[in-house]
Amino acid sequence: MDRKGINSFIGPNRLDGQFEFPLYDSLLATLGTQTEDFASLEASVSASDRVFGPETAMSPLLGNHDKSRFLAYVDGDLPDLKEPDEFVIGWSKPPKVNHPASYAKLRMAYTFLLTSSGVPMIYYGDELGQTGAQDPDNRRMFPNLEKLSSEEKMVQEHVAKLNALRAAHPALRYGSRRALHADQNTYAVVRAYLNDRVLILYNRSVKPHEIKIQVEPEFFDTTLQDALGELPKIKVMEGSVSLTLRPLASSILIPSK
């Protein structure tokens, strides 16, 4: 359903929240099939904020038992122009991950998910880079943790870092949220709660991108470090930062200790 329909189930004597399917659709189009840009994703986030409000415990997600795996779209297995029925694809030619860059895109999607407000939901196996088409192909056995590929381990470690950061920074759980920049391939969002400040950056391009953004009043003269380890330390001067974003990567910048 659309946001209005979903919201009809939420309220006193109803549900505290619901799955954020409209936002899922936008995230899939931005970091999955790349048919939309970050400006469209930001517009979708803003629409959800307006409709649901901060008091609603919405649950952003990358997929569940009713959806084909996010990674199947990222890797180009879905949608299939020759066979639009994703249930049939699950039986006739179940997806396999063929492009290592797809795991990097999945990591970016997880950065978005686990720095979002509400109650993020992780569907089993997605945090290890599991693929699959529609039910029952999206219910494959959980992978053997001792036989993960290097790319799958990178996804697992990335999600673990994000979970730890979410626990450590209240700004990521329920802080204010302000988009600083959103274009075709790059995106910058700042979140703040009391003295806790977090700057989240994305570059979905296969090339590095230089950006300059104003980060005041959340940050002024300080030094930021990337909690995900993608970038060197960044100096904020007079409320502005200039930096080069690595390709197919996201960063979470916090004040340097």
VEXMARRO-491451 format. One record per residue (C-alpha): y negated, x negated, z negated; chain; residue number from 1. Coordinates in steps of 0.02 Angstrom, whole numbers, plus 50000, padded with zeros to 5 digits. Example, Ala and Ser with C-alpha at 12.3 -4.5 7.8 and 13.67 -1.06 7.14 Angstrom:
rec Y->50225 | X->49385 | Z->49610 | unit->A | pos->1
rec Y->50053 | X->49316 | Z->49643 | unit->A | pos->2
***
This chain:
rec Y->50000 | X->50000 | Z->50000 | unit->A | pos->1
rec Y->49818 | X->49950 | Z->50012 | unit->A | pos->2
rec Y->49715 | X->49906 | Z->49858 | unit->A | pos->3
rec Y->49659 | X->50086 | Z->49830 | unit->A | pos->4
rec Y->49839 | X->50146 | Z->49832 | unit->A | pos->5
rec Y->49900 | X->50008 | Z->49717 | unit->A | pos->6
rec Y->49755 | X->50041 | Z->49597 | unit->A | pos->7
rec Y->49809 | X->50223 | Z->49581 | unit->A | pos->8
rec Y->49959 | X->50164 | Z->49478 | unit->A | pos->9
rec Y->49851 | X->50062 | Z->49357 | unit->A | pos->10
rec Y->49754 | X->50121 | Z->49205 | unit->A | pos->11
rec Y->49771 | X->50206 | Z->49035 | unit->A | pos->12
rec Y->49948 | X->50276 | Z->49013 | unit->A | pos->13
rec Y->49994 | X->50192 | Z->49177 | unit->A | pos->14
rec Y->50033 | X->50012 | Z->49224 | unit->A | pos->15
rec Y->49934 | X->49861 | Z->49163 | unit->A | pos->16
rec Y->49945 | X->49785 | Z->49337 | unit->A | pos->17
rec Y->50044 | X->49773 | Z->49497 | unit->A | pos->18
rec Y->50101 | X->49645 | Z->49625 | unit->A | pos->19
rec Y->49953 | X->49582 | Z->49728 | unit->A | pos->20
rec Y->50026 | X->49622 | Z->49900 | unit->A | pos->21
rec Y->49858 | X->49630 | Z->49993 | unit->A | pos->22
rec Y->49816 | X->49456 | Z->49930 | unit->A | pos->23
rec Y->49992 | X->49398 | Z->49975 | unit->A | pos->24
rec Y->49962 | X->49457 | Z->50154 | unit->A | pos->25
rec Y->49801 | X->49354 | Z->50162 | unit->A | pos->26
rec Y->49880 | X->49200 | Z->50086 | unit->A | pos->27
rec Y->50025 | X->49211 | Z->50208 | unit->A | pos->28
rec Y->49904 | X->49224 | Z->50354 | unit->A | pos->29
rec Y->49800 | X->49077 | Z->50292 | unit->A | pos->30
rec Y->49932 | X->48951 | Z->50236 | unit->A | pos->31
rec Y->50089 | X->49026 | Z->50313 | unit->A | pos->32
rec Y->50060 | X->49079 | Z->50493 | unit->A | pos->33
rec Y->49880 | X->49011 | Z->50495 | unit->A | pos->34
rec Y->49818 | X->49162 | Z->50592 | unit->A | pos->35
rec Y->49669 | X->49177 | Z->50474 | unit->A | pos->36
rec Y->49550 | X->49051 | Z->50396 | unit->A | pos->37
rec Y->49496 | X->49015 | Z->50218 | unit->A | pos->38
rec Y->49341 | X->49124 | Z->50236 | unit->A | pos->39
rec Y->49459 | X->49272 | Z->50264 | unit->A | pos->40
rec Y->49562 | X->49223 | Z->50113 | unit->A | pos->41
rec Y->49406 | X->49214 | Z->50005 | unit->A | pos->42
rec Y->49352 | X->49386 | Z->50066 | unit->A | pos->43
rec Y->49523 | X->49452 | Z->50014 | unit->A | pos->44
rec Y->49507 | X->49376 | Z->49840 | unit->A | pos->45
rec Y->49334 | X->49454 | Z->49821 | unit->A | pos->46
rec Y->49401 | X->49623 | Z->49875 | unit->A | pos->47
rec Y->49537 | X->49616 | Z->49743 | unit->A | pos->48
rec Y->49411 | X->49565 | Z->49610 | unit->A | pos->49
rec Y->49302 | X->49715 | Z->49653 | unit->A | pos->50
rec Y->49444 | X->49842 | Z->49657 | unit->A | pos->51
rec Y->49553 | X->49787 | Z->49512 | unit->A | pos->52
rec Y->49429 | X->49703 | Z->49395 | unit->A | pos->53
rec Y->49461 | X->49567 | Z->49264 | unit->A | pos->54
rec Y->49542 | X->49686 | Z->49140 | unit->A | pos->55
rec Y->49690 | X->49718 | Z->49256 | unit->A | pos->56
rec Y->49841 | X->49602 | Z->49246 | unit->A | pos->57
rec Y->49873 | X->49586 | Z->49432 | unit->A | pos->58
rec Y->50018 | X->49475 | Z->49487 | unit->A | pos->59
rec Y->49986 | X->49361 | Z->49636 | unit->A | pos->60
rec Y->50144 | X->49300 | Z->49723 | unit->A | pos->61
rec Y->50215 | X->49204 | Z->49872 | unit->A | pos->62
rec Y->50360 | X->49324 | Z->49892 | unit->A | pos->63
rec Y->50496 | X->49423 | Z->49804 | unit->A | pos->64
rec Y->50661 | X->49509 | Z->49841 | unit->A | pos->65
rec Y->50573 | X->49628 | Z->49963 | unit->A | pos->66
rec Y->50497 | X->49488 | Z->50067 | unit->A | pos->67
rec Y->50564 | X->49352 | Z->50180 | unit->A | pos->68
rec Y->50535 | X->49180 | Z->50106 | unit->A | pos->69
rec Y->50358 | X->49110 | Z->50122 | unit->A | pos->70
rec Y->50428 | X->48947 | Z->50189 | unit->A | pos->71
rec Y->50514 | X->49036 | Z->50335 | unit->A | pos->72
rec Y->50342 | X->49088 | Z->50399 | unit->A | pos->73
rec Y->50264 | X->48919 | Z->50365 | unit->A | pos->74
rec Y->50402 | X->48830 | Z->50462 | unit->A | pos->75
rec Y->50385 | X->48946 | Z->50613 | unit->A | pos->76
rec Y->50550 | X->49038 | Z->50599 | unit->A | pos->77
rec Y->50457 | X->49201 | Z->50567 | unit->A | pos->78
rec Y->50392 | X->49305 | Z->50645 | unit->A | pos->79
rec Y->50515 | X->49294 | Z->50789 | unit->A | pos->80
rec Y->50447 | X->49369 | Z->50950 | unit->A | pos->81
rec Y->50622 | X->49392 | Z->51021 | unit->A | pos->82
rec Y->50690 | X->49479 | Z->50867 | unit->A | pos->83
rec Y->50561 | X->49573 | Z->50761 | unit->A | pos->84
rec Y->50692 | X->49634 | Z->50636 | unit->A | pos->85
rec Y->50694 | X->49503 | Z->50497 | unit->A | pos->86
rec Y->50853 | X->49579 | Z->50424 | unit->A | pos->87
rec Y->50943 | X->49540 | Z->50587 | unit->A | pos->88
rec Y->50874 | X->49362 | Z->50587 | unit->A | pos->89
rec Y->50947 | X->49336 | Z->50415 | unit->A | pos->90
rec Y->51121 | X->49372 | Z->50483 | unit->A | pos->91
rec Y->51110 | X->49303 | Z->50661 | unit->A | pos->92
rec Y->51006 | X->49144 | Z->50639 | unit->A | pos->93
rec Y->50957 | X->49113 | Z->50458 | unit->A | pos->94
rec Y->50803 | X->49001 | Z->50446 | unit->A | pos->95
rec Y->50813 | X->48814 | Z->50413 | unit->A | pos->96
rec Y->50665 | X->48701 | Z->50373 | unit->A | pos->97
rec Y->50634 | X->48585 | Z->50520 | unit->A | pos->98
rec Y->50459 | X->48521 | Z->50488 | unit->A | pos->99
rec Y->50419 | X->48411 | Z->50335 | unit->A | pos->100
rec Y->50236 | X->48466 | Z->50344 | unit->A | pos->101
rec Y->50292 | X->48641 | Z->50298 | unit->A | pos->102
rec Y->50329 | X->48584 | Z->50121 | unit->A | pos->103
rec Y->50150 | X->48517 | Z->50107 | unit->A | pos->104
rec Y->50083 | X->48688 | Z->50158 | unit->A | pos->105
rec Y->50196 | X->48770 | Z->50029 | unit->A | pos->106
rec Y->50124 | X->48654 | Z->49896 | unit->A | pos->107
rec Y->49948 | X->48709 | Z->49944 | unit->A | pos->108
rec Y->50001 | X->48891 | Z->49929 | unit->A | pos->109
rec Y->50067 | X->48855 | Z->49756 | unit->A | pos->110
rec Y->49903 | X->48774 | Z->49707 | unit->A | pos->111
rec Y->49817 | X->48936 | Z->49756 | unit->A | pos->112
rec Y->49945 | X->49043 | Z->49665 | unit->A | pos->113
rec Y->49944 | X->48948 | Z->49501 | unit->A | pos->114
rec Y->49755 | X->48931 | Z->49492 | unit->A | pos->115
rec Y->49732 | X->49118 | Z->49519 | unit->A | pos->116
rec Y->49687 | X->49244 | Z->49385 | unit->A | pos->117
rec Y->49814 | X->49367 | Z->49320 | unit->A | pos->118
rec Y->50001 | X->49341 | Z->49303 | unit->A | pos->119
rec Y->50069 | X->49233 | Z->49446 | unit->A | pos->120
rec Y->50249 | X->49268 | Z->49492 | unit->A | pos->121
rec Y->50372 | X->49136 | Z->49554 | unit->A | pos->122
rec Y->50523 | X->49204 | Z->49646 | unit->A | pos->123
rec Y->50675 | X->49096 | Z->49609 | unit->A | pos->124
rec Y->50702 | X->48953 | Z->49731 | unit->A | pos->125
rec Y->50527 | X->48958 | Z->49805 | unit->A | pos->126
rec Y->50476 | X->48822 | Z->49683 | unit->A | pos->127
rec Y->50609 | X->48711 | Z->49765 | unit->A | pos->128
rec Y->50563 | X->48750 | Z->49945 | unit->A | pos->129
rec Y->50701 | X->48876 | Z->49980 | unit->A | pos->130
rec Y->50691 | X->48970 | Z->50145 | unit->A | pos->131
rec Y->50768 | X->49132 | Z->50209 | unit->A | pos->132
rec Y->50737 | X->49291 | Z->50307 | unit->A | pos->133
rec Y->50749 | X->49469 | Z->50239 | unit->A | pos->134
rec Y->50871 | X->49532 | Z->50108 | unit->A | pos->135
rec Y->51005 | X->49471 | Z->50080 | unit->A | pos->136
rec Y->50955 | X->49306 | Z->50161 | unit->A | pos->137
rec Y->50812 | X->49290 | Z->50036 | unit->A | pos->138
rec Y->50941 | X->49296 | Z->49895 | unit->A | pos->139
rec Y->51036 | X->49137 | Z->49936 | unit->A | pos->140
rec Y->51118 | X->49042 | Z->49794 | unit->A | pos->141
rec Y->50999 | X->48938 | Z->49688 | unit->A | pos->142
rec Y->50998 | X->48758 | Z->49755 | unit->A | pos->143
rec Y->51096 | X->48621 | Z->49668 | unit->A | pos->144
rec Y->50959 | X->48522 | Z->49577 | unit->A | pos->145
rec Y->51058 | X->48361 | Z->49598 | unit->A | pos->146
rec Y->51059 | X->48378 | Z->49788 | unit->A | pos->147
rec Y->50876 | X->48416 | Z->49823 | unit->A | pos->148
rec Y->50793 | X->48326 | Z->49968 | unit->A | pos->149
rec Y->50641 | X->48218 | Z->49935 | unit->A | pos->150
rec Y->50529 | X->48356 | Z->50006 | unit->A | pos->151
rec Y->50608 | X->48487 | Z->49894 | unit->A | pos->152
rec Y->50585 | X->48374 | Z->49742 | unit->A | pos->153
rec Y->50401 | X->48354 | Z->49787 | unit->A | pos->154
rec Y->50379 | X->48543 | Z->49786 | unit->A | pos->155
rec Y->50469 | X->48555 | Z->49619 | unit->A | pos->156
rec Y->50361 | X->48418 | Z->49541 | unit->A | pos->157
rec Y->50202 | X->48494 | Z->49613 | unit->A | pos->158
rec Y->50241 | X->48665 | Z->49537 | unit->A | pos->159
rec Y->50282 | X->48583 | Z->49370 | unit->A | pos->160
rec Y->50113 | X->48494 | Z->49370 | unit->A | pos->161
rec Y->50024 | X->48656 | Z->49412 | unit->A | pos->162
rec Y->50111 | X->48750 | Z->49271 | unit->A | pos->163
rec Y->50061 | X->48615 | Z->49147 | unit->A | pos->164
rec Y->49881 | X->48618 | Z->49209 | unit->A | pos->165
rec Y->49875 | X->48808 | Z->49197 | unit->A | pos->166
rec Y->49935 | X->48798 | Z->49017 | unit->A | pos->167
rec Y->49808 | X->48662 | Z->48974 | unit->A | pos->168
rec Y->49655 | X->48742 | Z->49056 | unit->A | pos->169
rec Y->49602 | X->48918 | Z->49004 | unit->A | pos->170
rec Y->49481 | X->48915 | Z->49151 | unit->A | pos->171
rec Y->49632 | X->48932 | Z->49267 | unit->A | pos->172
rec Y->49703 | X->49080 | Z->49173 | unit->A | pos->173
rec Y->49552 | X->49188 | Z->49142 | unit->A | pos->174
rec Y->49392 | X->49093 | Z->49179 | unit->A | pos->175
rec Y->49252 | X->49141 | Z->49296 | unit->A | pos->176
rec Y->49281 | X->49104 | Z->49478 | unit->A | pos->177
rec Y->49155 | X->49050 | Z->49612 | unit->A | pos->178
rec Y->49189 | X->48999 | Z->49792 | unit->A | pos->179
rec Y->49083 | X->48850 | Z->49841 | unit->A | pos->180
rec Y->49144 | X->48827 | Z->50019 | unit->A | pos->181
rec Y->49264 | X->48915 | Z->50139 | unit->A | pos->182
rec Y->49285 | X->48880 | Z->50324 | unit->A | pos->183
rec Y->49422 | X->48861 | Z->50453 | unit->A | pos->184
rec Y->49519 | X->48723 | Z->50365 | unit->A | pos->185
rec Y->49435 | X->48680 | Z->50199 | unit->A | pos->186
rec Y->49406 | X->48777 | Z->50040 | unit->A | pos->187
rec Y->49324 | X->48740 | Z->49872 | unit->A | pos->188
rec Y->49328 | X->48849 | Z->49716 | unit->A | pos->189
rec Y->49262 | X->48814 | Z->49541 | unit->A | pos->190
rec Y->49328 | X->48900 | Z->49385 | unit->A | pos->191
rec Y->49249 | X->48894 | Z->49212 | unit->A | pos->192
rec Y->49284 | X->48956 | Z->49037 | unit->A | pos->193
rec Y->49169 | X->48900 | Z->48895 | unit->A | pos->194
rec Y->49171 | X->48709 | Z->48910 | unit->A | pos->195
rec Y->49324 | X->48702 | Z->49023 | unit->A | pos->196
rec Y->49283 | X->48668 | Z->49206 | unit->A | pos->197
rec Y->49402 | X->48648 | Z->49355 | unit->A | pos->198
rec Y->49362 | X->48616 | Z->49539 | unit->A | pos->199
rec Y->49499 | X->48663 | Z->49664 | unit->A | pos->200
rec Y->49497 | X->48593 | Z->49841 | unit->A | pos->201
rec Y->49604 | X->48624 | Z->49996 | unit->A | pos->202
rec Y->49622 | X->48549 | Z->50170 | unit->A | pos->203
rec Y->49752 | X->48634 | Z->50280 | unit->A | pos->204
rec Y->49711 | X->48525 | Z->50432 | unit->A | pos->205
rec Y->49821 | X->48381 | Z->50489 | unit->A | pos->206
rec Y->49665 | X->48272 | Z->50487 | unit->A | pos->207
rec Y->49554 | X->48212 | Z->50342 | unit->A | pos->208
rec Y->49395 | X->48313 | Z->50316 | unit->A | pos->209
rec Y->49231 | X->48258 | Z->50240 | unit->A | pos->210
rec Y->49139 | X->48387 | Z->50137 | unit->A | pos->211
rec Y->48982 | X->48391 | Z->50030 | unit->A | pos->212
rec Y->48963 | X->48533 | Z->49907 | unit->A | pos->213
rec Y->48848 | X->48584 | Z->49766 | unit->A | pos->214
rec Y->48947 | X->48604 | Z->49604 | unit->A | pos->215
rec Y->48809 | X->48643 | Z->49480 | unit->A | pos->216
rec Y->48790 | X->48728 | Z->49358 | unit->A | pos->217
rec Y->48975 | X->48703 | Z->49319 | unit->A | pos->218
rec Y->48960 | X->48514 | Z->49345 | unit->A | pos->219
rec Y->48809 | X->48400 | Z->49347 | unit->A | pos->220
rec Y->48810 | X->48212 | Z->49319 | unit->A | pos->221
rec Y->48991 | X->48168 | Z->49279 | unit->A | pos->222
rec Y->49149 | X->48090 | Z->49349 | unit->A | pos->223
rec Y->49295 | X->48195 | Z->49407 | unit->A | pos->224
rec Y->49477 | X->48147 | Z->49424 | unit->A | pos->225
rec Y->49613 | X->48231 | Z->49526 | unit->A | pos->226
rec Y->49746 | X->48300 | Z->49409 | unit->A | pos->227
rec Y->49865 | X->48311 | Z->49558 | unit->A | pos->228
rec Y->49838 | X->48128 | Z->49604 | unit->A | pos->229
rec Y->49782 | X->48156 | Z->49784 | unit->A | pos->230
rec Y->49604 | X->48086 | Z->49771 | unit->A | pos->231
rec Y->49517 | X->47940 | Z->49686 | unit->A | pos->232
rec Y->49387 | X->47973 | Z->49551 | unit->A | pos->233
rec Y->49236 | X->48067 | Z->49615 | unit->A | pos->234
rec Y->49058 | X->48051 | Z->49549 | unit->A | pos->235
rec Y->48949 | X->48205 | Z->49533 | unit->A | pos->236
rec Y->48768 | X->48158 | Z->49562 | unit->A | pos->237
rec Y->48629 | X->48284 | Z->49537 | unit->A | pos->238
rec Y->48753 | X->48425 | Z->49546 | unit->A | pos->239
rec Y->48829 | X->48372 | Z->49712 | unit->A | pos->240
rec Y->48990 | X->48289 | Z->49769 | unit->A | pos->241
rec Y->49034 | X->48206 | Z->49935 | unit->A | pos->242
rec Y->49215 | X->48166 | Z->49970 | unit->A | pos->243
rec Y->49351 | X->48154 | Z->50101 | unit->A | pos->244
rec Y->49494 | X->48277 | Z->50082 | unit->A | pos->245
rec Y->49667 | X->48217 | Z->50127 | unit->A | pos->246
rec Y->49759 | X->48313 | Z->50263 | unit->A | pos->247
rec Y->49879 | X->48453 | Z->50214 | unit->A | pos->248
rec Y->49837 | X->48434 | Z->50031 | unit->A | pos->249
rec Y->49754 | X->48517 | Z->49882 | unit->A | pos->250
rec Y->49668 | X->48440 | Z->49733 | unit->A | pos->251
rec Y->49620 | X->48497 | Z->49558 | unit->A | pos->252
rec Y->49471 | X->48400 | Z->49492 | unit->A | pos->253
rec Y->49433 | X->48395 | Z->49306 | unit->A | pos->254
rec Y->49311 | X->48287 | Z->49205 | unit->A | pos->255
rec Y->49374 | X->48110 | Z->49190 | unit->A | pos->256
rec Y->49428 | X->48053 | Z->49017 | unit->A | pos->257
***
